[in-house]
Amino acid sequence: MLPIVLVALAVRLTSKGPALYWSDRVGRNTSPAVATHLLSDPDAYLTPIGSFLRKSSLDELPQLWSILVGDMSFVGPRPALSNQHDLIL
């Protein structure tokens, strides 16, 4: 639990956005968002700590916590993105 708290604190200290991120997924009451591959400069939206979190996979700690408490399992696909059709083509 301590690593999650430290990562959340680092994110809050280095960026304006929230420490936790929820992406829109295909399903009920969702609307499509602009996909990363459609942005002219996706790196402009990535903070230095965000880049580190992605490269080190520390952004996956919340999913690991969900597995440990039984809300998720290791097996199975991730929920579909709202723009998944665009990514396949």
Buried (B, 14 or more C-beta within 10 A) or exposed (E): EEEBEEBBEBBEEEBEEEBEEEEBEEEEEEEEEEBEEEEEEEEEEBBEBBEBBEEEEBBEBBBBBEEEEEEBEEEEEEEEBBBEEEEEE
